[in-house]
Amino acid sequence: MFSKACEYGIKASIYVALNSYDGQRVSLKEIAKEINSPEAFTAKILQDLVRNKIINSVKGAYGGFEIEKENISSIKLAQIVNAIDGDSIYHGCGLGLDVCDANHPCPVHDQFIAIRNELKHMLETTNLEQLAIDIKSGASFLKI
């Protein structure tokens, strides 16, 4: 459903949020290792997240990536998805057809509209704080 870059972007954002709660910045190398992503690819994803003001990049000896604590609860998954993949997830065909609309529907068109609407709602209502708290409590996992 999401591109690989988007999956890594979500994981990286959650990991940065987790560490930001503890007042720690994390390095590119640490993020790439934690989310199991190549460093160069991770760097490009992090650039997109910084450019879209989802995470902050601090240069210098004590630098790294962080999210201001007071912003963690206001960052929605939809912002991360939009920063990496744009809004194509809300418009594409469930079967990947080039032309799929109400006038020329694919076999799963109507069912996929409902799924896409539920996904959009979940992305727009789920924030990084919720996900970080679940990981911190052990209710969910970022890495096994």
N, C-alpha and C positions, 0 to 999 in steps of 0.2 A: 504494500500500500504506500509506504513512504520510500523515498530514495535512500540509498545507503548513507549518503551525506546527511540527510535529514535524521535518520536513526542515530548517527554519531553525534549530530548537533544536539539532539534531545538528551542523549546520555551525557555528553560533555557538560551541558547546562545544569543537569541535575548534580553531577559530580562537583562542579564549581560551587553550586548553591550549598551543598553539604559542607564543604570546607569553609565557605564564607560565613556560615553560622558560627564556626569556631574561630573566626577572625584570621583564617589562613588563606593565603594566595597559593595557587597551584601552577606549576610549570607546564609548558606544552608537553614535555617528555612524560610527566606524571599523568596528565590527562590522556594522552595517547595510549599509554600502558594500561590505564584503568578501563578504558572503553574498548581496548583491543583494536585500535585503528592505526594505520601508518602515520608517522609523525607529519610528513609533508601534507597529507590529506587532512589531517586534524588541524594543521596550521591554517589551511585555507578555510575550513569550516569556522574556526574561531575568529578569523578575520571578518567573515560575514556576520557573526554574532556580535562582534564589537561594533562593526559598522552600523548595525541595526539597534545599538544601545541595549542589548540584552545582557551582555557581560562587559566588564571593564578590563582593559589591559594596562598594567602598570610596569613601566620599564625600570631597569636598574638592578642593583645587587639584591634587593629584597622584593623584586617585582614578581609578576605572574598574572594570573587571571583571577578575578573576583567579581562578586555581585554585592552591591551594598545591601546590608541586612534588611533595611526597610523596604527594599524593592523586590525581594524574593517572593513575597506573597502576591505581588501585583503582576508578575510575569506569567502569562498564560502560554500553554503549549502552542496555541494558534500563532503566537508571535514568532516562536522558534521555527515552526513549519513554514510560515510565510517568508521568513528571512532566508531560509535555505532552498525551499522548493517553490515558493510563490503560492498562488492560490489554485494551481492546477488540480490539486486533489479534490477540489469541490466541483470541478467541471468535466473531468474525464469520463470516458466510457468504462463501465465495469469490465468489459471484455477487451478493451483497448482499441476499439474500432475508431477510425478517423472521423466518421460521420455517425453520430448517435444523438438523436433528439426526439422530442415528442412526435414529430412528423415522420421520422425514420428510426424507430427504436430498435435496439438490439434485444435479444431474448430476455435479458435480465434488467432492462432499462428501469422499469418501475420499481422493482425490488431494490436496485442499487441506489435509487434516489433516496429511499428511506434510510438505507445504511449510511449513505453519505451525509444526510442531515443529522443523524445520530452522532456520527464521527465529528462533524463540525461543532455540534453542541458540546461534546466531551472536550474537544481541543480549546474551545472558547471559555469553558468553565473550570478546567483543571489548571492549577497553578504549580509553580516549582516548589513552593512551600509544602503543599500536600504530599508531593512525591518524595521530597527530602525527608519529611517526618516519617513516612512509611518505611523508608530505607533505614533511617536511624533507629526505629523501633523494632526492626526485623520483620515487619509485615510484608515487605517486598525487597527485592534484591536487584542491584545494578550489575553485579558480576558474581559468577559462581566459581 
